[in-house]
Amino acid sequence: MAATIIDSRIFGDMFSDARMREVWSDENRTAKYLDIERALAKVQGQLGIIPQEAADEIVKSCDLGKIDWVKLKAKTEQIGYPIIAVVNQINALTRDRLGEYCHWGATTQDITDTAAVLQMREGLALVEQDLKDLSEALAALAAKYRDTPIIGRSNLQQATPITFGYKMASILAGIERHRERLDQLKPRVLMGEFGGASGTLSSLEKGAMETQAALMKELGLAQPPISWHTVRDTLAEVGAFLGLVGGSLGKIAMDVKLMMQTEVAEVFEPYAPGRGSSSTMPQKRNPISCLYIHANVSVARQHAAALMDAMVADHERSTGPWEIEWIALPEIFCLISGALKQTKFILTGLEVDADRMRANIDLTHGLVMSEAVMMGLGRYLGREYAHDLVYDLCRQAIKEARPLIDILEAHPEVNKHVNRQQLEAMCDPANNLGQAGVMVDRVLSAQKVKISISHPQTVSTPETTPMKQPTLSQLAFAAALAALGTTAQAQSSVTIYGIADAGFRTANGLTAASAPSAGNTNAVNSGINTTSRLGYRGREDLGGGLYAMFNLESGINVDTGAPANTTKFFDRASIVGVGAGWGLITLGRQTTLLADAVGPVDPLSSRFASFNPNIGIAALSSHGLAQEYGPAGITTGAYRLDNSLKYTGTFSGVSVRAMHALGEQSGNSAKLSSSGVGLGYASGPVTATLGYQRFKTVAELDLKAYVGGVAAKVGNGRLAITYGNSEANTTATAKTRNKTLGLGGTLPVSANLDLVLTHYRVTRSRTGSNDDGFNRTIAFAEYKLSKRSLVYLEADSTQWKAGYNAAGTKGTGTGLSLGVKHTF
């Protein structure tokens, strides 16, 4: 017979979630007791603390299916705790009294607390997924309604216009902070307990700390530095965290309730036949989910306070506060799970009435635009005088029941400075949304809503639960985790990302590799603006600030669907690394330090890499450099290097980089090797970079290059100057030198439109030849259709000197590109 709302056959799935009830059920709690006793016997057998024969017998007997629940209940009521009752049943299942070695050196609270931590881990994994789902739902609403005006409200009164996307993004930012808190608290709270009677493990004559370490490793929990029998901050922290989550869910429910009022009617909970109806008033549509959220989070907050009360424990083993946790912890998890479920239901099906939002802005006939009018008139009348004047005119508009704009237009101190059209612009909510759109974009860009896989570290053995298949990130990081041997709670994620870019390009005149007649082309090309790609990246937090990461990225040709590189599947990146506060060390195929130095300062950044001279020179792939090495040259390419080791660290705005790529040529380790260093500085509006790289060919000839630049914010725009110098020993006696000077800037015309203009001067000198080179100007505009999609228009002009191009003549080449890019 169920007596609580959580376990009610009628209300249970409205106030809680079945998955969370299973986590905190008698069955799962008892299964955790068995998991711990099994793991303890296993590691003590391996350490020789108990006979291996006894360990094997205990492991075999820890079977949930063999538990006598009637006996367990009776014994628990007799003793007051369930652990001895469980141990008694394990002992009874073993032969030759070998079960006497079960629970060796442990105390009841060790098993109880560790089981609670294992349950918390499973519960927090469910909360983590729910928060991710909420983030995705809020992000979708924020993006969709980024520019949809709605009235802001202060003290339940109309204030100034905002956007509904801004309202959703502000809540999203809070949910993202909860996700960050959850990541941070797991290494602290997912810590087991094994201390014996008073916490000192005095019951074990030898191997005490080894048992503790091996037990926690077996259970996938952190090893405590000292026993925490009566120091309960970790459980209270979990309660406080869940209370904070509940507060955010309550905020959502409160706003939705108020916006569902008949007089407001701006949003509604998802519709279902009969949902929210009244037994006496058929017209009603009550905010049902909001009501349950409100009730759940209110009670959950009291449970969070109760868990803090449980911290006030006496001496080394307490007399009462401990049992508070047995009541509060399961209920706070179950109540918050119910609130999360109801909130997801609301947000994923929220009905939004944008027309009603605009109508509510217009209810006051322009009065809510008084601030904008005051600021607009302030430039003519002075702010304080304009404030007092607009205040009086607002009172007049209310008294006469006339639109504010009519009152303003008729006033002599107003109409002598501005006309009706200017006043309409001041009174248009769409013109007075401030930085709402910018703030929405900032929240969305910082948000962690991606295709991610989170792994709660559950205990799974053939005797109790079915085996789970390892996930991609678990496989990717298994070796690193094993090598590091950490016992901290690890959290991992895998993200799939990419860029699809394609456009139409027409080119006329001379090019670097063709005669004039061959330079006239019209084509649909992939990656005109930015190279199209598909990638996978992942990160696993290893505890103590240490993390492991990987990145695999392939170039793709959107125009044909073919891979960009037919010989390398992950041609753009194939790296794995380990990092912490001291920096990041990566191994694999990765960009050179020259490329790292160009990106932050070149106005084009990575755009238009195929005809951006700065990128070309940095990559040492411009005409006259890497190509001149021929088949015996740098066969792996110089923009990205195989078999490389790179270090990157940033300290107080200064970034330091070092790199070495192994040639892996038998007989001589210098062949095809490369080494480099790089520096960067970023502070406020200024960014400066410098990179140097040296390459060795198969013939052991040198190719050296350095690039650098400075970029600074000027007003709303950004100006940059870059310089590159490359020297290649094409033979033992001949050299080729290339120099590139770039100057350009970026100007954001609006929140959606960016204009960029750059000019590059490239000169080349070769032993025994006249100097040559070219000048290239690139201009383009990007218009953002959304956070992830944009269209672009690019125009370029190149003046060639004789000798640099294959035709060997002077000439001019022009190009025009129009395309679309989508980032996901």
N, C-alpha and C positions, 0 to 999 in steps of 0.2 A: 504494500500500500504506500503510494507516494504522498508525502505531506508537504513538500516544498514546491514552489513554482518551478524551480530548475528541473526537478525530476517528475513533474506532473505529466501524465499522459496527454493532457489537453493543452496545457500552456508551455510545456517544456521546450518545444521547438520555436516558440515565439520569444521566450526570454533567454534562451541559450542556443547552443549549437551542438548537435549530436556528436560531432567529432571531439569537441572539447569535453563533453560529459564522459565519453569513453576514456579520455586521458586520465580523468580524475575518478574513475569508477573503482569499486572494490577489486574487480578482476585485474585491472591494469596496475593498481597499487601493489596488489599481492604478487603479480608477475614481476614487478620491479624488485620486491624483496627477494624473490627466487633468483633473479638475474644477478643481484649483488652477492648473495650467498654462493651461487655457482661460480662467479668470477673470483671470489675470495678463496674458495677451495682450490680452484684451478691454479692461481698464481702461487699460493702457499705450497701446493704440491710441486710446482716447478722449482721453487726456491728451496725445497727440502725441509720446510718448516713443519709440514704434516706429511704422513706417508702418502706416496703417489697412489697407492691402492685405495686409500680413504678418499683422496681427492677425486679419483675416477668414479667412485661409488656415489659421492655427494653430487657431483655434476650430473650423473645419470638420474638421480632422484629428485632434482629440482625441476619438477614437471607440474605445471599449473593444472593439467588435466587430472592429476592424482590428489589434488587438495580436497579434503573433506570440509566443506563450508560450514556444516552444522557444528563440527568439533571446533573449527577455527573461531566461530562466533562465541561458543560457550567458553572456550579457554581464554579468549580476549576479555570477556566480561569478568572472568575470575581473576585474571592477572592485572588487567588494566591496559595492557599493550598487546598488539598482535604478533610481535616478532618471535617471542618464545614459543607461541602456539605454532607458528610456521616452522620454526627449527625443530620442534618436537615431531611434527609430521614428516619432515625430511629424514630425521633420525630413524623414525619407525619404518621408513621405506628402504633403508640400507641393510645390508647383511652384516653379520658378525659385529654388530655395534660400531661399525666404521663411521656411522653418522655422528658419533661423539666428537669427531674433529670438525664438524660443521660449526660456523660462527666463531672460529678459533681466534681469540684475542679481541673480538669485536664486542661492542655494547649495543643495546637496543637503539639508542639514539643515533649511532653511526648508520645503522641500516635504514632507520626511519627518515633521517635527514637526506641521506644519499638518494633514497627512493623519491623523495619530494623533489630533489634537484632534477632527477631523470624525468619526472612528470613535468616539471617546469620547462625543461628543454623541449619536450614535445608540444606543450601548450604554447610556448613562445614561437615555435616554428609555425603554428597555425595563425597566431597573431601577425607574424611577419608576412605571411602570404596575404592575409586580409588587408594589411596596410598597403602592400604593393598594389592590390586590386583597387583600393580606394584611391591611391595616387594616380593610377591609370584613368579611372573614371573622372577624377577632378581635372586631370590634365586635358582630357578630351573636352570637357565643358569649358575650361579656361581658353583653350585654343579656338573652339567653335564660336564662343561669345566674347572674344577678345575685344571687339569694337562695338558691342551692343550696349547702348546707354541704359542705365537704370539709376534711379535716384538713390544717393547715399542717405543714410538715416542716422541722426544723432539724437539721443534721448527720445527715441521713437518719433521724432519729428523729421520732416524732409530737410536735408542739408544741401549738398551740392551733388551734381551728377558724377557717377563713376561708370564702370562697365560691369556687366554680369561676369565677364571673364576675369576681371580684376577681383571681384568678390570670391570667385572660385579659386583663383590663384593664391589669394592670401591664406585661404584654408589649406590649400595644397602645400604651401610653404611650411605650415605647422605639422602636417602629416609627414613631410620629408624630414623634419627635425626629429619626429618620433622614430622614424626608421634609423636615423643616425644614432639616436640614444640607444636603440635596441642593439645595434652593432657594437656600441661601446660597452654596454653593460654585460653582455654575454660572457666575455672572458672573466669578469669579476664574479658573477653569480653562479655560473655553471661549474661549480667547484664541489667535489665530493667531501665526505667526512669519514675518517677512520682514525679514532683516537683512543678508544677504550674508555674505561670507567671515568677518569678525570681528564682525559684528553692527552695523556703523556705516553700512551701505548706501553705502560709498565707491565701489561699482561704478557707481552712477548719478550722472551729473553734475548732473542737474536732475530735479525732480519726485519725489525719493525718498520723502519723507513723504507726498506726495499719492498716490503709487502704493500705499504701505502702507495708507493709510486706505481708499482705494477698493477695494483687494483684500479687506480684511477685511469691508467693507460688502457686497461682492458675495458673499462666502462666508457672511455672517451671523454672523461672529465678532467678538469684541472686539479692538480695536487695542491692541497692547502698548505701554506707555509707553517701554519699552526692550527690547532683544533679550534673550532668555532661553535662548540656546543651551546654556549650562552652569549655569543656575540652574533646577533641575528640581523645585521645591517643588510646582508645580501638579499634575504627574503623580503625585508621591508622595502628595499630598492625596487624589486620587481613589483611589489604592490603599488609603490609610488608611481612607477612608470605606467602601470595599467590605469591608475587613477588619472594621470595626465592624458593618456589616450582617451579615456572616457570623457574628460573635459572637452576635448576637441570634437568628439562625436556629439556631445550635448550641444555644443555651439552650432553644429550643422542642423541638428533637430530643431533647435530654437528658431533659427532663421527660416527654415522651411515651414515651420508651424505658422510663424507670423506672416510669411509671404503667401500662405494658403488662405489667409482670411478672406472672406467674401469681398470686403472693401478693397483688398489689395490684389489678390488673384494673379500673382506674377509667376509663381511656380506651383506645381502639384506633385505629390507622390504618384508613382506609377498607378495607372488605373487597372482595376480588376473588378469584374461584375460583383456588386454587392459590398465591396470592401469599403469600410468607413461609413456605411449607411447607418441611419438612426432608426430605432424601433418605432418612433413617433413622427419623425420628420424626414420623409423620403428624399427631400432635396439636398440633404447634407452629404458632404464628402469629408469626413474627419481624417486628420493626419495620424493614422494608426501607427505606422512604424515610428514616427516621432515620439509618440506617447511611450512606447516600450523603451526606446533609447533613453528618454528622460528618466524613466523609473530605474532602469538598469544602472546608468552611470551614477545616479544619486546614491544608490545603495553601495555600489562599488567603491565610491569615495570613502564611505564609512568603514568599509573593510580595509582600505589602505591605511586609515588611521588606526584600526585595530592591530594591523601588522606592526605598526610603529610602537603600539602599546606592548606588543610581545617582545620588543627589544629590551624592555626593563626586566631582565632575568637575574635571578639571584645566584651568586657564586659560580661554580663550575657545572652544575646541573640544576635546572630550575624547578620550581614547584608551582606550576600552573600556567605561566605565560606561554610556554611551548605549545600547549594544546589550543591556544587561540589560533595559531597558524593552521591547525587541522581543520578548523571551521572556516576561517576567512580565505585562505589561499585557494581552495577549490572553487569557492563561490565567486570570488572576484574574477578568476579566469573564466568561469562559465557565464557570468553576467556580461563581461566585456565581450566575450565571443558572440553573445546574442545581440549586443549593441552594434558590433561590427557587421554582423550579418544583415541587420535591419538597415544600417547605413549604406551598405553596398546595394541593397535592393532599391533604396531611394535614388542614389546617385546614378546607377546604371540605367534607370528608366525615368529619370526626372523629366517632367513635362514643363517646358519653358515657354512662356507667352511674351515674346519680345514686343509685340504691339501694345500689350497692356502695360509693360514697363515704360514705354514711351508715353502712353496716355497718362500714367501716374506722374511722370515728370511735368506734364502740361497741366496738371490739376490746379496749380497755383497761378496759371496764366503768366508765367515768366518770373515770379518772385524768387524761385530757387536759383535764378541766374544773377541775382543781385550782386554777388561777389565779383563775378566776371565783369558786370557793368561798372562796378566801383573801380576795379583795377583798370578797365579801359578808359574811364573818364579821369582817373588819377593822373595820367600823363598830361592832361590839359588843366585840371583844376587843383591838383595836389591830392594826395591820398586821403588825408583826414577830412578835407572839405568835401571830397567826392563821397566819402563814407556817410557823412551827415546828410548830404543832399539826397543820396539814394535811399537812405533810411526814411527820410520824410516822404519821398515819392512812393516808396513801398506802402507806407501807411495810407497814403492817398489812394493808391490802387486798390487796397483792401476796402477802404471806406466807400469808394465809388463803384466797386465791383467791375473794374476795367482792367484790360491787359496792361502790364507794366510798360511794355514797349510804347503804347499809345501815350501814356503819361510822360514817359521820357522824351518822346518826339516833340511833344507840345511845350516842353519847358525851355525857356529862352537860354538858360545857362548851359543846356545840353545841345540844343539844335544849332547853336552858333559854332560848335566844334565838330559835331558828327551828324551824319544824315541817317535816314531811315535804314538804308542798306547796311551801314556800319553797325547800327544798333541791332539789326537782325543777326548779324554775325556774332555780336557779343552775347546775344540771347539764345543762340543755337547750342544746345547741349553737346552736339557732336564736336563743336569747336572748343569745348571747355572741359575736356576729360583729363587734362594735365598729362602726367607721364604714366597713365594707367596701362596703356599698351606696352610701353617699354618695360614696366615692372612685371607684367604678365610674361613677356618674353624672357626676362631674366630668371624668373622662377622656373619656367619650362626648360630653359637651357641648363639650369643647374639640377634639374630633377633627375631622379634615378629610375624613371619609368622606362625600362628596356626589357628585352626578353631575357630574364634572369632565372637562374636555377639556384634555390637555396637548399642547403642540406642540413637538416637537424641530425645530429649524430646520435641516432638511436641504437640501443643494444639489440642485436639480432642473432639468435642462435637457432640451429636446426631443431632443438628440443622445444622451443616455445613459439617462434614466429617464422613465417615463410621468408626465405632469402630475398632481399631486394637487389635489383640489378644496379651496378654502379653507374653514376651519371658521368657526363662528359668531363666536367671539371674535377670530379673525384679521380678519374683516370689520369687527367692531365697533371694533377698535383700530387698524386700518391707517392711518387719517388721523392719529390722535394720534401714532403712531410715526413717520410720515413727517415730521410737523411738528417733532417733537423731534429727529429726525435722530440718535438714539442708535445706537451700535454695540455696546452691551452686549447680552449674552444676555437675551432677554425670555422670561418664563414666564407663561402665562396660564391661567385656569380659568374655567369657567362653571358656575354652580350653579342648579338648578331647585329651588324651595322653595315651601311653601304652608301654609295652614291651612284645614282643613275643620271648620266649627263649625255645629252645628244643634241646636235644642232645642224643647221645648214651652213656651209662655208663656201664662199666663192673667192678664188685667188687669181690674180692677174699679174703678168710680168715676170721678172727674174726671181728665182729662188736660189737657195744655197746649193741645191743638188741638181739643178736643171737649166737648160737653155731657155730663153724667153718664151719660145713657142710651147714648151712643155709646162710652163708655169701657169697656164690658164686652165683652171679646174673649177667644177661645181660638184659638190659632194655632200652627202650626209655623213657626218663624222661623230665618233664617240669621244667623250671626254674633252670637248673643246675648251670649256671653262675650267673644269676640274676633272682629273682622271676618274673614270668610272671604276667602281671597285666593290668587292664584297669581302667582309672581314669578320673575324671572331676574336674577341678579346675576353680575358677573364682575370679575376683577381681572387686571391684567397688570403684572408687575414689570419695570421698564424699566432697572434697574441704578442704582447710586449712591443707593439709597434712594428713588428716584422710582417711582411706580406710576400706572397709569391704571385707572379703574373705571367701571362702569355699573350701574344698577338699574332694571328695568322691572317694575312690579307692578300687577296688576288685581284689583279687588274682584269677588267672585262671590257669587251667591245659591245656597247649597247646597239650600235648600228647593225651588227651582224650576229650578235649572240655568242661570238667566239671568245675564248680566253685571250687576254692580251699577250700572254707569253705561253707558247706551246711546249716549252721545255721545263718550265718551273710552275708548279701549281700555285704556290704562294710566292709569287714573284715580287710583291710589294713589301711584304714583311713576313718573317717567320722567326719569332724570337720567344725566349722564355727567360725569366729573370727573378731576382730576389731583391727586395728593397726595404728601407726603413728610413728613419730620420737622417741617416748619414748619406742617403742617396739611393740610386738604383743601378744594379749591375745586370746587363742583358747579354745573351749569347744568341747567335744565329745570323740570319740575313737581315740587315738593317741599313738605314741611311747613313751616309758619310757625315762627318762633322761639318763639311762644307755645305751640304744641304741643310743641316741643322742651323747653320749660321745665316743662311740666306732667308729662310722662311719668315722669321720674325720682323725683318726690316724691309724686305722688298715690298713695294706697294701692291704688286700683284700677288704676293705671297706664293701659294702653290697654283694659282690660276694660270691658265694658258701656258702651261709648262712646255708644250711642244714648240712654241715660238717665242718664249720669254728668254732673251739672251742671258739674263742673270742666272736663271735656273740651269740653262745649258752649260754655261761656263762653270758653275758650281759643280755640275755633274761631270765635268771634264769630257763631255760628249759632244761639244761643239765642233763644227768643221775645223779640222786642222789640229785637233788634240788627240783624243783617244783613238780616233779612226786611223791616225797615222802610225799607230803601232802595228796595224795589220793583224793577221791571224795569230801571230805569236805575242800579241799584246794582252791587254787586260780583258780576258774573255768573259769575266763575270760581270762586267759593267762597272762604272765608277760612281754612279749615283747611289747604288745600294751594293753592299759587299757581303759575300758569303763568308761563313766561318769566322765571324768577327765577335770580338768582345768589347763592350762599351760600358763606360761609367758616366753617369750623369748625377750631379748633385747641385742643389740650390741652397744658398746660405745668405740670408739678409739681402735678397735681391740680386746676388751675384751667382750665376750658374757656371759650373765647371764641368767640362767634358773631356774624356780621353777615350781613344779607340785604337784597337789593333786587330787587323784581319790576317789570319794565317793563309799563306799561299798553298800550303799542303802539297808542295811539289817535292817528289823524292829527290834526294841528293843535295838540295839546297833550300833551306827554309826561307830564304829571302825572296825567291821567285814568286811573283804575283801577291806579295804581301803588301800591307798598307798600314801606316800609323798616322795618328793625328791628335791634335789637341784643340780645344775650343773654349772660349769665354763668352759670357753674356752678362748684361746688366740691365735691369728693369726697375725703374723707380719713378712713380708718378707718371708724367707725360712722356718720359724719355726711355727709349730702348736702344741698346747698343750691343752688337755682336761681333765676334771675330772667330774665324775657323781656319785651321791649317791642316793639310793632308798631304802625305807623301806616298807614292805608289812605286812599286818595282814591277817591271815586266819580266816575262820569261827570259828575255835576253839580259835581264838585270840592268836595264836602262831606267833612269829616273823620270818621274812625272811629279812635279810639285805644284801646289796651288794654295793660295789663301784668299779668303773673301771676308768682307766685313761691311758694316754699315751702321748708320744711326737713323732712328726714326723718332719724331717728336710730334706730339699733339699741338696743333695750332688752331685755336678757336674750336670749331666743331670738327675740323678736318685733321689730317695727318700728313706731314711731309717726311720724305725719306731720301737719303743718299746712300748709295752702295758702291763698293769698289771690289774688283776681283783681279787677281794676277796669277797666271798659270805659266809654267815653263816645262816643256817636254823635250827630253833628249831623244829625238827621233832616230838618231844613229849615234855612234861613238863620238862623232865630230859635229853633227848638225843639231840645232835646237830650234824649237818653235815657241814663241811667247805670245800669249794672248792677254789683253787687258780689257776690262769691262768697267765702264762708269755708268751708273744709273741714277736718275733723278726723277722723282714723281711724287704724287700725292693722291689722297683720297678725300672726297667731300661728301658727307651724308646730306643730301638735299632734303630728305624727309625720313621718317621712321622706316619707310619701305624702299627708298631709292638711294643708291650709292653711285657716285661718279668717280672714275679713276683715270688719271692721265699719267703716263710714264714715258721717259725717253732714255734710250741706251746708246752708248757709243762704244763700239767694239773695234779694237785695233789688233793686228797680228803682224809679227815680224818673224821671218824665217831666215836661217843661215843661207846666204847665196840668193835671196829673193828680195824683191821690193816689198815694203810694208803695204798691207791691205787691210780691209775690214768693212764695216758697215755701220750705218746709223738706223735705229729702228724706233718708231713711235707707236705706242699702243694706247688706245683710248677705249673705255667700255663703260657701260651702265648696267647695273644689276637692280632689278625690281623684285622685291619679295612679295610673292603671292600669299605666303603664309610663313610660319616659322621654319618649315622644312622645304618649301618649294619656291623657286625663283625663275624668272626669265632674264636673259642677258642679251645685249647687243654690243659687239666688239668690232673695232676698225683698226687696222694697222697699216703702216707704210714703212718700207725699207729702201734705203739708198745704198747700193752695193758699190764698192770699189773694185777695180779690175783685179782679178786673181783670186779673190776669196771664194767665189762660187765656181761651180764646175764648168760653167760656160767661159770663165776667164775674162769676162767683160764687165764694164760698168752697166748700171741699169737700176731700174726702180721696180719694186714689187709691192702690190697692195693686196689686202685681204679684208673680207667682211664676214662676220659670223653672227648668226642669230640662233639661240637655242634655249633649252629649258633644263634645269637641274633640280633633282629631288634628292634629299638626304633622308635616310631612315636609320 
